[in-house]
Amino acid sequence: MIVIGGGQAGLACGWHLQRQGRDFVILDAQDRPGGNWRNYYDSLTLFSPARYSGLPGMAFPGDPGRYPLRDEVVEYLEQYSDHFQLPIKQKAQVVLVEREGTGFRVATADGQIFFSKAVVVGTGAFSQPYIPEITGMQDFEGRVLHSASYARAQEFSGERVIVVGAANSAVQIAHELAQVANVTLATREPVRFFPQRPLGIDFHAWLKWTGLEKTKWLNDQSTPVLDRGTYRRALHSGQIRHKDMFHQVTRDGVVWKDGTHEPVQSIIFATGFRPNLGALGQLPVFDHQNRVAHKNGVSTMVPGLYFIGLPKQRSFASATLRGVGPDAQYIAKRLRAQLR
């Protein structure tokens, strides 16, 4: 059995497979477990409290009501892997998955070859940064980066910076930058805020208690910015300017919808990620709209191929720390049915 990816999704899957007594290996491109967490910006804070941010079998340590920082998540995932002694091969980047009879042949960048009746792709939803194409971007002489490459606000001190995006990371980064820079948040749609703790109870607790997170209605909604009032005040006060998305980039700035030109030094795109599925290029994994063809993480095109960590795979939380555990349990049950 092959699991691709040693981040939260792959580790959660490994725990369930280990409980089943399966012979499996987790192939991970990184040199340590934890996926992309250590690459995120320094001040990143989880949007769910520690109480709901643990993987199966091991609670997130410390005060269950607090919102853990990035470094705490990295440490937790490493401890999780060590505690359960999950069989992970580090620096084993999968470059090709192809059919071999009724199973699969899996090749890594360093020349290792594995054979398996089933493959679980647990590289998650945050492995390939997405930056939209905008006219003139190639001519811009300032800095262009994705939020995945953003580390800390001090690197932009005194600059005019545009942050592109309307979700949590965009607003969190814009607020942090506004302490040291002149910041504009550029969005294609209005920023939707939702209280972090409505009636004093965390948003994620409401989702779990009501069962809303598994409904089609919620999964069809865009993700709101969870806020305790700080971000909304920053936008309304003008600490962070908010403008409709620019339509062109020039050598030294951007052109807004109304035709005005504004000089800027840096543009940060917090425009999300795409699953990195290049190694599956030989397999028919996408539908006619170029989306992963699956039902609850089970490929509808390739028998024996499974996914964990895709956005809204089975619930609103599927791509998050608290969502991958239940999804991994479901996939492990489907694997048991296939391999019995």
C-alpha positions in Angstrom: 0.0 0.0 0.0 1.4 3.4 -1.0 0.4 6.7 0.6 1.8 9.8 -1.1 2.5 12.7 1.2 3.7 13.1 4.8 1.6 16.0 5.8 -1.6 16.0 7.8 -3.5 14.0 5.3 -0.9 11.3 4.8 -0.2 11.0 8.5 -3.9 10.7 9.4 -4.3 8.0 6.7 -1.2 6.2 8.0 -2.7 6.0 11.5 -5.8 4.3 10.3 -3.9 1.9 8.0 -1.6 1.0 10.9 -4.7 0.3 13.1 -5.9 -2.1 10.4 -2.5 -3.9 10.4 -1.8 -2.9 6.8 1.6 -3.2 5.1 2.1 0.3 3.8 4.6 3.1 3.3 4.3 6.8 3.2 6.4 8.5 0.5 7.2 12.1 1.3 9.1 14.6 -0.7 10.2 16.6 2.4 13.1 15.8 4.7 10.8 15.8 7.7 7.1 15.0 8.3 4.7 17.9 8.3 4.0 18.7 4.7 4.0 22.4 3.8 3.3 23.8 7.3 6.9 24.9 7.9 6.8 26.9 4.6 3.9 29.1 5.7 4.3 32.7 7.0 5.8 33.1 10.5 2.7 34.5 12.2 0.1 32.1 10.8 -2.5 31.1 13.4 -5.0 28.3 13.0 -8.6 29.3 12.5 -9.8 26.4 14.6 -8.9 25.9 18.3 -6.5 23.2 19.4 -9.5 21.2 20.7 -10.5 20.6 17.0 -7.1 20.6 15.4 -5.7 17.2 16.4 -5.3 14.2 14.2 -6.8 10.8 15.1 -5.3 9.1 18.2 -3.4 12.2 19.6 -4.9 15.4 20.8 -3.2 18.7 20.1 -1.3 19.6 23.3 -1.9 22.6 25.6 -4.9 24.7 26.2 -7.7 23.2 24.0 -9.3 26.6 23.6 -6.3 28.4 22.1 -5.6 28.9 18.4 -2.2 27.3 17.7 0.6 29.0 15.8 2.4 27.6 12.7 5.4 26.4 14.6 3.2 24.5 17.1 1.6 22.7 14.2 4.9 21.7 12.7 6.1 20.4 16.1 2.8 18.5 16.6 3.0 16.8 13.2 6.6 15.7 13.8 5.7 14.4 17.3 2.7 12.6 15.8 4.8 10.7 13.3 7.4 9.8 15.9 4.8 8.7 18.5 3.1 6.2 16.2 6.3 5.3 14.4 4.6 5.6 11.0 6.6 4.1 8.1 7.7 7.2 6.2 10.3 7.5 3.6 11.6 11.1 3.5 13.1 12.8 0.5 11.1 10.3 -1.7 9.4 12.6 -4.2 6.9 10.7 -6.3 7.3 11.6 -9.9 5.1 9.0 -11.6 2.1 6.8 -10.8 1.0 4.5 -13.6 -1.0 1.3 -14.1 0.7 -2.0 -13.6 -1.7 -4.8 -14.2 -4.6 -4.3 -11.8 -2.4 -2.3 -9.5 0.1 0.6 -9.7 3.7 1.3 -10.3 5.1 4.2 -8.3 8.4 5.9 -9.1 10.3 8.4 -7.1 12.8 11.1 -8.2 15.8 9.1 -6.8 14.9 6.0 -8.8 13.0 3.9 -6.3 10.2 1.8 -7.7 7.2 0.6 -5.6 4.2 -1.6 -6.6 0.9 -1.5 -4.9 -2.7 -2.6 -5.3 -3.9 0.8 -4.1 -2.5 4.3 -3.9 -3.7 7.1 -1.6 -2.8 10.6 -2.7 -2.5 12.6 0.5 -0.5 15.6 -0.8 -3.5 17.8 0.2 -4.9 21.0 -1.2 -2.0 23.4 -0.4 0.9 22.0 -2.4 0.8 24.1 -5.6 0.4 27.9 -5.2 -1.9 29.5 -7.7 -1.3 33.0 -9.2 -3.8 34.2 -11.8 -2.6 35.6 -15.2 -2.9 39.3 -15.3 -2.0 41.6 -18.3 1.4 43.1 -17.9 2.6 41.0 -15.0 5.8 40.1 -16.9 6.8 43.8 -17.1 6.5 44.6 -13.3 9.8 45.5 -11.8 8.8 45.1 -8.2 8.2 42.0 -6.2 5.5 39.4 -7.1 5.0 36.5 -4.8 2.4 34.1 -3.5 1.4 34.0 0.1 3.2 30.7 0.3 6.5 32.6 -0.1 5.5 35.3 2.4 7.3 35.1 5.7 7.1 38.3 7.7 5.9 41.9 7.5 9.3 43.5 8.3 10.6 42.6 4.8 8.1 45.1 3.3 8.6 47.9 5.8 7.7 51.3 4.3 6.5 49.9 1.0 3.3 50.3 -0.9 2.0 46.7 -1.0 -1.1 45.1 -2.6 -2.5 41.9 -1.2 -4.8 40.0 -3.6 -7.4 37.8 -2.2 -10.6 37.8 -0.1 -10.1 34.8 2.2 -8.5 34.3 5.6 -4.8 34.3 4.6 -5.2 37.4 2.5 -6.9 39.4 5.2 -4.5 38.1 8.0 -1.4 39.0 5.9 -2.8 42.4 4.9 -3.5 43.3 8.6 0.0 42.3 9.6 1.6 44.3 6.8 -0.5 47.3 7.7 1.5 47.8 10.8 4.6 48.6 8.8 3.5 49.3 5.2 0.9 51.1 3.1 -1.5 48.2 2.2 -4.3 47.7 -0.2 -6.5 44.6 -0.3 -7.6 43.9 -3.9 -10.5 41.5 -4.3 -12.8 40.4 -7.1 -15.7 39.9 -4.7 -16.7 41.4 -1.3 -14.9 40.2 1.8 -17.3 38.0 3.8 -16.8 38.1 7.5 -18.1 35.7 10.1 -17.6 35.9 13.9 -14.8 33.6 15.1 -16.8 33.0 18.3 -20.6 33.6 17.8 -22.3 33.7 21.2 -18.9 33.0 22.8 -18.6 29.6 21.1 -16.1 28.9 18.4 -17.4 28.8 14.8 -16.0 25.2 14.3 -17.8 24.0 17.3 -21.1 25.2 15.8 -20.3 23.4 12.5 -19.7 20.1 14.3 -22.6 20.4 16.7 -25.1 21.3 14.0 -23.8 19.0 11.3 -23.8 21.9 8.9 -20.2 21.2 7.8 -21.3 18.1 5.9 -24.2 19.8 4.1 -24.1 20.5 0.4 -25.3 24.1 1.1 -22.3 25.0 3.2 -19.9 23.3 0.8 -21.2 25.4 -2.0 -20.4 28.6 -0.1 -17.1 30.6 -0.4 -15.0 30.5 2.8 -15.7 33.4 5.1 -13.0 35.3 7.0 -13.2 34.3 10.6 -12.9 37.5 12.7 -13.1 38.7 16.3 -13.7 42.2 14.9 -10.0 43.1 14.4 -9.9 42.7 10.6 -13.3 44.3 9.9 -12.3 47.4 11.9 -9.0 47.6 10.0 -10.8 47.7 6.7 -13.6 50.1 7.8 -11.1 52.5 9.4 -8.9 52.6 6.3 -5.9 51.1 8.0 -6.2 48.6 5.2 -7.6 50.1 1.9 -10.0 47.8 0.0 -10.4 48.1 -3.7 -11.9 46.1 -6.6 -9.3 44.0 -8.4 -6.9 45.8 -10.7 -7.0 44.7 -14.4 -3.5 45.5 -15.5 0.1 45.5 -14.1 2.6 48.1 -15.3 6.3 48.4 -14.9 6.0 50.2 -11.6 2.4 49.6 -10.4 -1.2 48.6 -11.3 -4.1 50.0 -13.2 -7.4 49.9 -11.2 -10.8 49.4 -12.8 -11.5 53.1 -12.9 -8.4 53.7 -15.0 -6.2 55.2 -12.3 -2.6 54.1 -12.0 -1.0 53.5 -8.6 2.7 52.9 -8.0 3.5 49.9 -5.8 6.6 48.0 -4.8 5.2 44.6 -4.1 2.1 42.4 -5.0 1.3 39.4 -2.8 -1.2 36.9 -4.2 -3.1 35.1 -1.5 -5.2 33.4 -4.2 -5.2 29.9 -3.0 -3.6 26.6 -4.1 -4.2 23.8 -6.5 -3.6 20.1 -5.7 -0.2 19.0 -7.1 -1.2 15.9 -9.1 1.5 16.1 -11.8 2.7 12.6 -11.0 -0.7 11.2 -11.9 -0.4 12.7 -15.4 -0.7 9.3 -17.1 -3.9 8.4 -15.3 -7.4 9.7 -16.2 -8.0 11.4 -12.9 -9.8 14.6 -14.1 -13.3 15.3 -15.4 -14.2 17.4 -18.4 -13.9 20.6 -16.2 -10.4 19.6 -15.2 -11.4 18.8 -11.6 -10.4 15.7 -9.7 -13.1 13.1 -10.5 -14.0 11.5 -7.2 -16.8 10.7 -4.8 -15.9 11.3 -1.2 -12.2 10.8 -2.1 -12.6 7.6 -4.1 -11.6 8.1 -7.7 -14.5 7.5 -10.1 -12.1 7.1 -13.0 -9.3 4.9 -11.7 -10.1 1.9 -9.5 -7.8 1.6 -6.5 -6.9 5.3 -6.5 -7.9 7.4 -3.5 -7.5 11.0 -2.2 -7.4 12.7 1.2 -7.2 16.4 1.9 -8.9 17.8 -1.2 -11.0 20.9 -0.6 -14.6 20.0 0.5 -13.9 16.4 -0.2 -16.5 15.2 2.2 -17.1 18.2 4.3 -16.4 21.9 4.7 -13.3 21.0 6.8 -11.8 18.3 4.5 -8.7 20.2 3.7 -7.9 21.2 7.3 -6.3 19.6 10.3 -9.6 18.8 11.9 -11.2 17.5 8.7 -8.6 15.0 7.4 -9.1 12.6 10.3 -12.7 11.6 9.5 -11.9 11.5 5.8 -8.9 9.3 6.4 -11.1 6.9 8.4 -13.6 6.8 5.5 -10.9 6.0 3.0 -9.3 3.4 5.2 -12.7 1.6 5.4 -13.0 1.7 1.6 -9.5 0.3 1.3 -10.4 -2.5 3.6 -13.4 -3.4 1.5 -11.2 -3.3 -1.7 -8.4 -5.4 -0.3 -10.2 -8.0 1.8 
